[in-house]
């Protein structure tokens, strides 16, 4: 582990912890490596979502009620 890493305590549900330990053993990776990868993945998804929101900011919005009315008017409901 490099000196640049930080230590943290994370509490897992027993089933999740067991699955994580089994995956770490079967892939010859550490639990920390798997958790870091999962967190990076989640943060990348957040970044992609924020970029998509930014790209669509100029699109008109429609309320749920208006959407239902539109679907009904076009015979979709």
Beta strands, then each sheet from edge to edge (+ up, - down):
end
